[in-house]
């Protein structure tokens, strides 16, 4: 599966509409961006290739970011 296809699969399965996956230089990162509440957070995942993690692992990383935001801003 090509990188962009895997990236699209991860982004399409993210349960939170404010979270997206992006490619950096030699790593990947999630962005939590909720313009309605002004919340912007990132979480880096230090793997070079997208296929180094399974889809489930990527979704777990996104869930960690979402939980961090919820605990910081909504607790």
PyMOL Python script that loads the backbone (N, CA, C, O; Angstrom):
from pymol import cmd

cmd.read_pdbstr("""\
ATOM      1  N   UNK A   1       0.853  -1.183   0.000  1.00  0.00           N
ATOM      2  CA  UNK A   1       0.000   0.000   0.000  1.00  0.00           C
ATOM      3  C   UNK A   1       0.895   1.242   0.000  1.00  0.00           C
ATOM      4  O   UNK A   1       1.868   1.297   0.753  1.00  0.00           O
ATOM      5  N   UNK A   2       0.592   2.206  -0.805  1.00  0.00           N
ATOM      6  CA  UNK A   2       1.397   3.416  -0.887  1.00  0.00           C
ATOM      7  C   UNK A   2       1.206   4.272   0.355  1.00  0.00           C
ATOM      8  O   UNK A   2       0.179   4.187   1.028  1.00  0.00           O
ATOM      9  N   UNK A   3       2.201   5.096   0.651  1.00  0.00           N
ATOM     10  CA  UNK A   3       2.181   5.930   1.841  1.00  0.00           C
ATOM     11  C   UNK A   3       0.942   6.812   1.907  1.00  0.00           C
ATOM     12  O   UNK A   3       0.292   6.884   2.950  1.00  0.00           O
ATOM     13  N   UNK A   4       0.610   7.473   0.824  1.00  0.00           N
ATOM     14  CA  UNK A   4      -0.554   8.372   0.827  1.00  0.00           C
ATOM     15  C   UNK A   4      -1.849   7.608   1.066  1.00  0.00           C
ATOM     16  O   UNK A   4      -2.777   8.127   1.688  1.00  0.00           O
ATOM     17  N   UNK A   5      -1.910   6.376   0.572  1.00  0.00           N
ATOM     18  CA  UNK A   5      -3.092   5.557   0.788  1.00  0.00           C
ATOM     19  C   UNK A   5      -3.209   5.178   2.262  1.00  0.00           C
ATOM     20  O   UNK A   5      -4.298   5.224   2.834  1.00  0.00           O
ATOM     21  N   UNK A   6      -2.085   4.802   2.877  1.00  0.00           N
ATOM     22  CA  UNK A   6      -2.092   4.476   4.298  1.00  0.00           C
ATOM     23  C   UNK A   6      -2.439   5.721   5.113  1.00  0.00           C
ATOM     24  O   UNK A   6      -3.224   5.654   6.059  1.00  0.00           O
ATOM     25  N   UNK A   7      -1.855   6.845   4.743  1.00  0.00           N
ATOM     26  CA  UNK A   7      -2.138   8.100   5.440  1.00  0.00           C
ATOM     27  C   UNK A   7      -3.632   8.427   5.352  1.00  0.00           C
ATOM     28  O   UNK A   7      -4.240   8.819   6.347  1.00  0.00           O
ATOM     29  N   UNK A   8      -4.213   8.267   4.179  1.00  0.00           N
ATOM     30  CA  UNK A   8      -5.640   8.528   4.001  1.00  0.00           C
ATOM     31  C   UNK A   8      -6.470   7.555   4.837  1.00  0.00           C
ATOM     32  O   UNK A   8      -7.491   7.942   5.405  1.00  0.00           O
ATOM     33  N   UNK A   9      -6.036   6.295   4.916  1.00  0.00           N
ATOM     34  CA  UNK A   9      -6.755   5.300   5.713  1.00  0.00           C
ATOM     35  C   UNK A   9      -6.733   5.676   7.188  1.00  0.00           C
ATOM     36  O   UNK A   9      -7.753   5.578   7.870  1.00  0.00           O
ATOM     37  N   UNK A  10      -5.581   6.103   7.680  1.00  0.00           N
ATOM     38  CA  UNK A  10      -5.479   6.525   9.086  1.00  0.00           C
ATOM     39  C   UNK A  10      -6.391   7.727   9.320  1.00  0.00           C
ATOM     40  O   UNK A  10      -7.194   7.725  10.253  1.00  0.00           O
ATOM     41  N   UNK A  11      -6.272   8.746   8.481  1.00  0.00           N
ATOM     42  CA  UNK A  11      -7.081   9.956   8.664  1.00  0.00           C
ATOM     43  C   UNK A  11      -8.575   9.671   8.563  1.00  0.00           C
ATOM     44  O   UNK A  11      -9.370  10.294   9.267  1.00  0.00           O
ATOM     45  N   UNK A  12      -8.963   8.744   7.702  1.00  0.00           N
ATOM     46  CA  UNK A  12     -10.390   8.454   7.547  1.00  0.00           C
ATOM     47  C   UNK A  12     -10.962   7.695   8.740  1.00  0.00           C
ATOM     48  O   UNK A  12     -12.172   7.721   8.965  1.00  0.00           O
ATOM     49  N   UNK A  13     -10.113   7.026   9.500  1.00  0.00           N
ATOM     50  CA  UNK A  13     -10.581   6.232  10.640  1.00  0.00           C
ATOM     51  C   UNK A  13     -10.455   6.963  11.978  1.00  0.00           C
ATOM     52  O   UNK A  13     -10.853   6.429  13.013  1.00  0.00           O
ATOM     53  N   UNK A  14      -9.914   8.162  11.964  1.00  0.00           N
ATOM     54  CA  UNK A  14      -9.777   8.914  13.218  1.00  0.00           C
ATOM     55  C   UNK A  14     -11.154   9.305  13.724  1.00  0.00           C
ATOM     56  O   UNK A  14     -11.938   9.903  12.987  1.00  0.00           O
ATOM     57  N   UNK A  15     -11.460   8.971  14.986  1.00  0.00           N
ATOM     58  CA  UNK A  15     -12.801   9.244  15.505  1.00  0.00           C
ATOM     59  C   UNK A  15     -13.046  10.710  15.853  1.00  0.00           C
ATOM     60  O   UNK A  15     -14.196  11.129  15.988  1.00  0.00           O
ATOM     61  N   UNK A  16     -11.990  11.481  15.998  1.00  0.00           N
ATOM     62  CA  UNK A  16     -12.135  12.880  16.384  1.00  0.00           C
ATOM     63  C   UNK A  16     -11.929  13.769  15.153  1.00  0.00           C
ATOM     64  O   UNK A  16     -10.875  13.698  14.522  1.00  0.00           O
ATOM     65  N   UNK A  17     -12.911  14.602  14.800  1.00  0.00           N
ATOM     66  CA  UNK A  17     -12.787  15.422  13.587  1.00  0.00           C
ATOM     67  C   UNK A  17     -11.704  16.501  13.680  1.00  0.00           C
ATOM     68  O   UNK A  17     -11.336  17.090  12.663  1.00  0.00           O
ATOM     69  N   UNK A  18     -11.191  16.765  14.878  1.00  0.00           N
ATOM     70  CA  UNK A  18     -10.167  17.793  15.053  1.00  0.00           C
ATOM     71  C   UNK A  18      -8.749  17.247  14.943  1.00  0.00           C
ATOM     72  O   UNK A  18      -7.785  18.008  15.019  1.00  0.00           O
ATOM     73  N   UNK A  19      -8.613  15.941  14.766  1.00  0.00           N
ATOM     74  CA  UNK A  19      -7.289  15.305  14.720  1.00  0.00           C
ATOM     75  C   UNK A  19      -6.976  14.857  13.296  1.00  0.00           C
ATOM     76  O   UNK A  19      -7.809  14.251  12.621  1.00  0.00           O
ATOM     77  N   UNK A  20      -5.743  15.173  12.848  1.00  0.00           N
ATOM     78  CA  UNK A  20      -5.274  14.758  11.523  1.00  0.00           C
ATOM     79  C   UNK A  20      -3.817  14.340  11.615  1.00  0.00           C
ATOM     80  O   UNK A  20      -3.081  14.802  12.486  1.00  0.00           O
ATOM     81  N   UNK A  21      -3.407  13.458  10.706  1.00  0.00           N
ATOM     82  CA  UNK A  21      -2.035  12.970  10.636  1.00  0.00           C
ATOM     83  C   UNK A  21      -1.307  13.650   9.480  1.00  0.00           C
ATOM     84  O   UNK A  21      -1.851  13.806   8.387  1.00  0.00           O
ATOM     85  N   UNK A  22      -0.057  14.054   9.749  1.00  0.00           N
ATOM     86  CA  UNK A  22       0.772  14.712   8.733  1.00  0.00           C
ATOM     87  C   UNK A  22       2.173  14.128   8.744  1.00  0.00           C
ATOM     88  O   UNK A  22       2.605  13.532   9.731  1.00  0.00           O
ATOM     89  N   UNK A  23       2.881  14.309   7.628  1.00  0.00           N
ATOM     90  CA  UNK A  23       4.267  13.861   7.513  1.00  0.00           C
ATOM     91  C   UNK A  23       5.205  15.029   7.746  1.00  0.00           C
ATOM     92  O   UNK A  23       5.059  16.096   7.150  1.00  0.00           O
ATOM     93  N   UNK A  24       6.174  14.804   8.629  1.00  0.00           N
ATOM     94  CA  UNK A  24       7.240  15.777   8.849  1.00  0.00           C
ATOM     95  C   UNK A  24       8.504  15.294   8.138  1.00  0.00           C
ATOM     96  O   UNK A  24       8.440  14.392   7.302  1.00  0.00           O
ATOM     97  N   UNK A  25       9.635  15.882   8.462  1.00  0.00           N
ATOM     98  CA  UNK A  25      10.917  15.466   7.890  1.00  0.00           C
ATOM     99  C   UNK A  25      11.480  14.322   8.729  1.00  0.00           C
ATOM    100  O   UNK A  25      12.136  14.558   9.744  1.00  0.00           O
ATOM    101  N   UNK A  26      11.227  13.086   8.310  1.00  0.00           N
ATOM    102  CA  UNK A  26      11.744  11.923   9.016  1.00  0.00           C
ATOM    103  C   UNK A  26      10.879  11.457  10.176  1.00  0.00           C
ATOM    104  O   UNK A  26      11.314  10.624  10.971  1.00  0.00           O
ATOM    105  N   UNK A  27       9.689  11.968  10.286  1.00  0.00           N
ATOM    106  CA  UNK A  27       8.759  11.553  11.329  1.00  0.00           C
ATOM    107  C   UNK A  27       7.347  11.899  10.891  1.00  0.00           C
ATOM    108  O   UNK A  27       7.150  12.527   9.851  1.00  0.00           O
ATOM    109  N   UNK A  28       6.359  11.487  11.687  1.00  0.00           N
ATOM    110  CA  UNK A  28       4.957  11.789  11.438  1.00  0.00           C
ATOM    111  C   UNK A  28       4.415  12.498  12.657  1.00  0.00           C
ATOM    112  O   UNK A  28       4.967  12.364  13.749  1.00  0.00           O
ATOM    113  N   UNK A  29       3.351  13.247  12.489  1.00  0.00           N
ATOM    114  CA  UNK A  29       2.777  13.912  13.651  1.00  0.00           C
ATOM    115  C   UNK A  29       1.269  14.106  13.480  1.00  0.00           C
ATOM    116  O   UNK A  29       0.746  14.243  12.375  1.00  0.00           O
ATOM    117  N   UNK A  30       0.607  14.110  14.629  1.00  0.00           N
ATOM    118  CA  UNK A  30      -0.818  14.383  14.678  1.00  0.00           C
ATOM    119  C   UNK A  30      -1.012  15.822  15.108  1.00  0.00           C
ATOM    120  O   UNK A  30      -0.249  16.350  15.917  1.00  0.00           O
ATOM    121  N   UNK A  31      -2.032  16.448  14.565  1.00  0.00           N
ATOM    122  CA  UNK A  31      -2.419  17.793  14.974  1.00  0.00           C
ATOM    123  C   UNK A  31      -3.855  17.730  15.477  1.00  0.00           C
ATOM    124  O   UNK A  31      -4.742  17.199  14.809  1.00  0.00           O
ATOM    125  N   UNK A  32      -4.062  18.279  16.665  1.00  0.00           N
ATOM    126  CA  UNK A  32      -5.414  18.479  17.195  1.00  0.00           C
ATOM    127  C   UNK A  32      -5.682  19.964  17.028  1.00  0.00           C
ATOM    128  O   UNK A  32      -5.030  20.784  17.675  1.00  0.00           O
ATOM    129  N   UNK A  33      -6.619  20.320  16.183  1.00  0.00           N
ATOM    130  CA  UNK A  33      -6.895  21.718  15.881  1.00  0.00           C
ATOM    131  C   UNK A  33      -8.400  21.961  15.938  1.00  0.00           C
ATOM    132  O   UNK A  33      -9.140  21.595  15.025  1.00  0.00           O
ATOM    133  N   UNK A  34      -8.834  22.587  17.033  1.00  0.00           N
ATOM    134  CA  UNK A  34     -10.244  22.920  17.216  1.00  0.00           C
ATOM    135  C   UNK A  34     -10.362  24.442  17.222  1.00  0.00           C
ATOM    136  O   UNK A  34     -10.180  25.070  18.265  1.00  0.00           O
ATOM    137  N   UNK A  35     -10.662  25.040  16.075  1.00  0.00           N
ATOM    138  CA  UNK A  35     -10.713  26.498  16.000  1.00  0.00           C
ATOM    139  C   UNK A  35     -11.851  27.097  16.833  1.00  0.00           C
ATOM    140  O   UNK A  35     -11.781  28.265  17.217  1.00  0.00           O
ATOM    141  N   UNK A  36     -12.887  26.320  17.112  1.00  0.00           N
ATOM    142  CA  UNK A  36     -14.000  26.838  17.904  1.00  0.00           C
ATOM    143  C   UNK A  36     -13.594  27.135  19.336  1.00  0.00           C
ATOM    144  O   UNK A  36     -14.082  28.092  19.936  1.00  0.00           O
ATOM    145  N   UNK A  37     -12.699  26.317  19.893  1.00  0.00           N
ATOM    146  CA  UNK A  37     -12.261  26.528  21.274  1.00  0.00           C
ATOM    147  C   UNK A  37     -10.834  27.051  21.355  1.00  0.00           C
ATOM    148  O   UNK A  37     -10.330  27.308  22.448  1.00  0.00           O
ATOM    149  N   UNK A  38     -10.179  27.211  20.209  1.00  0.00           N
ATOM    150  CA  UNK A  38      -8.821  27.743  20.193  1.00  0.00           C
ATOM    151  C   UNK A  38      -7.765  26.752  20.649  1.00  0.00           C
ATOM    152  O   UNK A  38      -6.665  27.156  21.028  1.00  0.00           O
ATOM    153  N   UNK A  39      -8.077  25.463  20.621  1.00  0.00           N
ATOM    154  CA  UNK A  39      -7.122  24.443  21.063  1.00  0.00           C
ATOM    155  C   UNK A  39      -6.317  23.947  19.874  1.00  0.00           C
ATOM    156  O   UNK A  39      -6.870  23.537  18.853  1.00  0.00           O
ATOM    157  N   UNK A  40      -5.001  23.992  20.027  1.00  0.00           N
ATOM    158  CA  UNK A  40      -4.087  23.493  19.001  1.00  0.00           C
ATOM    159  C   UNK A  40      -2.969  22.748  19.726  1.00  0.00           C
ATOM    160  O   UNK A  40      -2.223  23.344  20.503  1.00  0.00           O
ATOM    161  N   UNK A  41      -2.856  21.437  19.468  1.00  0.00           N
ATOM    162  CA  UNK A  41      -1.816  20.616  20.077  1.00  0.00           C
ATOM    163  C   UNK A  41      -1.258  19.682  19.021  1.00  0.00           C
ATOM    164  O   UNK A  41      -1.942  19.348  18.053  1.00  0.00           O
ATOM    165  N   UNK A  42      -0.012  19.260  19.207  1.00  0.00           N
ATOM    166  CA  UNK A  42       0.586  18.283  18.302  1.00  0.00           C
ATOM    167  C   UNK A  42       1.158  17.115  19.102  1.00  0.00           C
ATOM    168  O   UNK A  42       1.440  17.231  20.295  1.00  0.00           O
ATOM    169  N   UNK A  43       1.318  16.012  18.424  1.00  0.00           N
ATOM    170  CA  UNK A  43       1.958  14.822  19.013  1.00  0.00           C
ATOM    171  C   UNK A  43       2.795  14.186  17.915  1.00  0.00           C
ATOM    172  O   UNK A  43       2.265  13.757  16.890  1.00  0.00           O
ATOM    173  N   UNK A  44       4.104  14.126  18.132  1.00  0.00           N
ATOM    174  CA  UNK A  44       5.015  13.545  17.149  1.00  0.00           C
ATOM    175  C   UNK A  44       5.143  12.044  17.361  1.00  0.00           C
ATOM    176  O   UNK A  44       5.105  11.548  18.487  1.00  0.00           O
ATOM    177  N   UNK A  45       5.296  11.335  16.244  1.00  0.00           N
ATOM    178  CA  UNK A  45       5.533   9.894  16.257  1.00  0.00           C
ATOM    179  C   UNK A  45       6.818   9.687  15.464  1.00  0.00           C
ATOM    180  O   UNK A  45       6.852   9.907  14.254  1.00  0.00           O
ATOM    181  N   UNK A  46       7.865   9.267  16.149  1.00  0.00           N
ATOM    182  CA  UNK A  46       9.179   9.215  15.530  1.00  0.00           C
ATOM    183  C   UNK A  46       9.448   7.884  14.832  1.00  0.00           C
ATOM    184  O   UNK A  46      10.243   7.062  15.289  1.00  0.00           O
ATOM    185  N   UNK A  47       8.764   7.707  13.723  1.00  0.00           N
ATOM    186  CA  UNK A  47       9.027   6.596  12.803  1.00  0.00           C
ATOM    187  C   UNK A  47       9.232   7.212  11.424  1.00  0.00           C
ATOM    188  O   UNK A  47       8.581   8.193  11.063  1.00  0.00           O
ATOM    189  N   UNK A  48      10.137   6.627  10.671  1.00  0.00           N
ATOM    190  CA  UNK A  48      10.446   7.173   9.356  1.00  0.00           C
ATOM    191  C   UNK A  48       9.380   6.816   8.335  1.00  0.00           C
ATOM    192  O   UNK A  48       8.984   7.645   7.516  1.00  0.00           O
ATOM    193  N   UNK A  49       8.922   5.570   8.393  1.00  0.00           N
ATOM    194  CA  UNK A  49       7.932   5.095   7.419  1.00  0.00           C
ATOM    195  C   UNK A  49       6.587   4.880   8.102  1.00  0.00           C
ATOM    196  O   UNK A  49       6.517   4.382   9.226  1.00  0.00           O
ATOM    197  N   UNK A  50       5.558   5.250   7.427  1.00  0.00           N
ATOM    198  CA  UNK A  50       4.198   5.126   7.947  1.00  0.00           C
ATOM    199  C   UNK A  50       3.852   3.679   8.263  1.00  0.00           C
ATOM    200  O   UNK A  50       3.130   3.410   9.223  1.00  0.00           O
ATOM    201  N   UNK A  51       4.361   2.745   7.465  1.00  0.00           N
ATOM    202  CA  UNK A  51       4.024   1.341   7.673  1.00  0.00           C
ATOM    203  C   UNK A  51       4.823   0.678   8.798  1.00  0.00           C
ATOM    204  O   UNK A  51       4.730  -0.536   8.983  1.00  0.00           O
ATOM    205  N   UNK A  52       5.601   1.451   9.546  1.00  0.00           N
ATOM    206  CA  UNK A  52       6.299   0.906  10.707  1.00  0.00           C
ATOM    207  C   UNK A  52       5.331   0.645  11.863  1.00  0.00           C
ATOM    208  O   UNK A  52       5.658  -0.102  12.786  1.00  0.00           O
ATOM    209  N   UNK A  53       4.157   1.249  11.820  1.00  0.00           N
ATOM    210  CA  UNK A  53       3.119   0.995  12.808  1.00  0.00           C
ATOM    211  C   UNK A  53       1.886   0.456  12.092  1.00  0.00           C
ATOM    212  O   UNK A  53       1.659   0.744  10.917  1.00  0.00           O
ATOM    213  N   UNK A  54       1.106  -0.317  12.805  1.00  0.00           N
ATOM    214  CA  UNK A  54      -0.144  -0.809  12.242  1.00  0.00           C
ATOM    215  C   UNK A  54      -1.191   0.306  12.312  1.00  0.00           C
ATOM    216  O   UNK A  54      -0.995   1.312  12.994  1.00  0.00           O
ATOM    217  N   UNK A  55      -2.283   0.118  11.611  1.00  0.00           N
ATOM    218  CA  UNK A  55      -3.374   1.077  11.664  1.00  0.00           C
ATOM    219  C   UNK A  55      -3.846   1.253  13.106  1.00  0.00           C
ATOM    220  O   UNK A  55      -4.102   2.373  13.549  1.00  0.00           O
ATOM    221  N   UNK A  56      -3.958   0.154  13.828  1.00  0.00           N
ATOM    222  CA  UNK A  56      -4.395   0.216  15.227  1.00  0.00           C
ATOM    223  C   UNK A  56      -3.430   1.043  16.080  1.00  0.00           C
ATOM    224  O   UNK A  56      -3.866   1.813  16.936  1.00  0.00           O
ATOM    225  N   UNK A  57      -2.136   0.890  15.853  1.00  0.00           N
ATOM    226  CA  UNK A  57      -1.146   1.667  16.602  1.00  0.00           C
ATOM    227  C   UNK A  57      -1.256   3.157  16.281  1.00  0.00           C
ATOM    228  O   UNK A  57      -1.125   3.996  17.172  1.00  0.00           O
ATOM    229  N   UNK A  58      -1.497   3.485  15.012  1.00  0.00           N
ATOM    230  CA  UNK A  58      -1.685   4.889  14.654  1.00  0.00           C
ATOM    231  C   UNK A  58      -2.916   5.463  15.345  1.00  0.00           C
ATOM    232  O   UNK A  58      -2.893   6.589  15.841  1.00  0.00           O
ATOM    233  N   UNK A  59      -3.982   4.683  15.374  1.00  0.00           N
ATOM    234  CA  UNK A  59      -5.209   5.152  16.022  1.00  0.00           C
ATOM    235  C   UNK A  59      -5.008   5.295  17.532  1.00  0.00           C
ATOM    236  O   UNK A  59      -5.587   6.186  18.152  1.00  0.00           O
ATOM    237  N   UNK A  60      -4.193   4.423  18.122  1.00  0.00           N
ATOM    238  CA  UNK A  60      -3.867   4.554  19.546  1.00  0.00           C
ATOM    239  C   UNK A  60      -3.098   5.847  19.810  1.00  0.00           C
ATOM    240  O   UNK A  60      -3.346   6.524  20.808  1.00  0.00           O
ATOM    241  N   UNK A  61      -2.172   6.189  18.928  1.00  0.00           N
ATOM    242  CA  UNK A  61      -1.414   7.446  19.076  1.00  0.00           C
ATOM    243  C   UNK A  61      -2.358   8.650  19.020  1.00  0.00           C
ATOM    244  O   UNK A  61      -2.226   9.590  19.803  1.00  0.00           O
ATOM    245  N   UNK A  62      -3.306   8.610  18.089  1.00  0.00           N
ATOM    246  CA  UNK A  62      -4.278   9.699  17.974  1.00  0.00           C
ATOM    247  C   UNK A  62      -5.149   9.772  19.219  1.00  0.00           C
ATOM    248  O   UNK A  62      -5.476  10.862  19.689  1.00  0.00           O
ATOM    249  N   UNK A  63      -5.527   8.614  19.752  1.00  0.00           N
ATOM    250  CA  UNK A  63      -6.342   8.580  20.968  1.00  0.00           C
ATOM    251  C   UNK A  63      -5.582   9.167  22.154  1.00  0.00           C
ATOM    252  O   UNK A  63      -6.175   9.831  23.004  1.00  0.00           O
ATOM    253  N   UNK A  64      -4.283   8.926  22.214  1.00  0.00           N
ATOM    254  CA  UNK A  64      -3.460   9.501  23.290  1.00  0.00           C
ATOM    255  C   UNK A  64      -3.470  11.025  23.222  1.00  0.00           C
ATOM    256  O   UNK A  64      -3.581  11.693  24.251  1.00  0.00           O
ATOM    257  N   UNK A  65      -3.355  11.571  22.026  1.00  0.00           N
ATOM    258  CA  UNK A  65      -3.401  13.021  21.855  1.00  0.00           C
ATOM    259  C   UNK A  65      -4.759  13.566  22.288  1.00  0.00           C
ATOM    260  O   UNK A  65      -4.831  14.571  22.995  1.00  0.00           O
ATOM    261  N   UNK A  66      -5.818  12.911  21.871  1.00  0.00           N
ATOM    262  CA  UNK A  66      -7.167  13.347  22.231  1.00  0.00           C
ATOM    263  C   UNK A  66      -7.354  13.302  23.743  1.00  0.00           C
ATOM    264  O   UNK A  66      -7.925  14.227  24.321  1.00  0.00           O
ATOM    265  N   UNK A  67      -6.886  12.250  24.384  1.00  0.00           N
ATOM    266  CA  UNK A  67      -6.994  12.127  25.838  1.00  0.00           C
ATOM    267  C   UNK A  67      -6.195  13.226  26.533  1.00  0.00           C
ATOM    268  O   UNK A  67      -6.652  13.796  27.524  1.00  0.00           O
ATOM    269  N   UNK A  68      -5.011  13.521  26.021  1.00  0.00           N
ATOM    270  CA  UNK A  68      -4.177  14.591  26.585  1.00  0.00           C
ATOM    271  C   UNK A  68      -4.909  15.933  26.517  1.00  0.00           C
ATOM    272  O   UNK A  68      -4.904  16.696  27.483  1.00  0.00           O
ATOM    273  N   UNK A  69      -5.533  16.215  25.386  1.00  0.00           N
ATOM    274  CA  UNK A  69      -6.283  17.462  25.223  1.00  0.00           C
ATOM    275  C   UNK A  69      -7.467  17.494  26.187  1.00  0.00           C
ATOM    276  O   UNK A  69      -7.706  18.503  26.850  1.00  0.00           O
ATOM    277  N   UNK A  70      -8.200  16.396  26.262  1.00  0.00           N
ATOM    278  CA  UNK A  70      -9.361  16.339  27.152  1.00  0.00           C
ATOM    279  C   UNK A  70      -8.948  16.526  28.602  1.00  0.00           C
ATOM    280  O   UNK A  70      -9.627  17.234  29.346  1.00  0.00           O
ATOM    281  N   UNK A  71      -7.847  15.907  29.022  1.00  0.00           N
ATOM    282  CA  UNK A  71      -7.398  16.040  30.393  1.00  0.00           C
ATOM    283  C   UNK A  71      -6.856  17.427  30.705  1.00  0.00           C
ATOM    284  O   UNK A  71      -6.941  17.889  31.843  1.00  0.00           O
ATOM    285  N   UNK A  72      -6.307  18.081  29.712  1.00  0.00           N
ATOM    286  CA  UNK A  72      -5.739  19.418  29.907  1.00  0.00           C
ATOM    287  C   UNK A  72      -6.799  20.508  29.869  1.00  0.00           C
ATOM    288  O   UNK A  72      -6.778  21.420  30.696  1.00  0.00           O
ATOM    289  N   UNK A  73      -7.722  20.426  28.922  1.00  0.00           N
ATOM    290  CA  UNK A  73      -8.654  21.529  28.705  1.00  0.00           C
ATOM    291  C   UNK A  73     -10.059  21.286  29.228  1.00  0.00           C
ATOM    292  O   UNK A  73     -10.804  22.239  29.457  1.00  0.00           O
ATOM    293  N   UNK A  74     -10.429  20.047  29.419  1.00  0.00           N
ATOM    294  CA  UNK A  74     -11.814  19.761  29.802  1.00  0.00           C
ATOM    295  C   UNK A  74     -11.938  19.084  31.162  1.00  0.00           C
ATOM    296  O   UNK A  74     -13.037  18.695  31.556  1.00  0.00           O
ATOM    297  N   UNK A  75     -10.847  18.940  31.873  1.00  0.00           N
ATOM    298  CA  UNK A  75     -10.891  18.262  33.190  1.00  0.00           C
ATOM    299  C   UNK A  75     -11.370  19.205  34.270  1.00  0.00           C
ATOM    300  O   UNK A  75     -11.470  18.813  35.433  1.00  0.00           O
TER     301      UNK A  75
END
""", "prot")
cmd.dss("prot")
cmd.show_as("cartoon", "prot")
cmd.util.cbc("prot")
cmd.orient("prot")
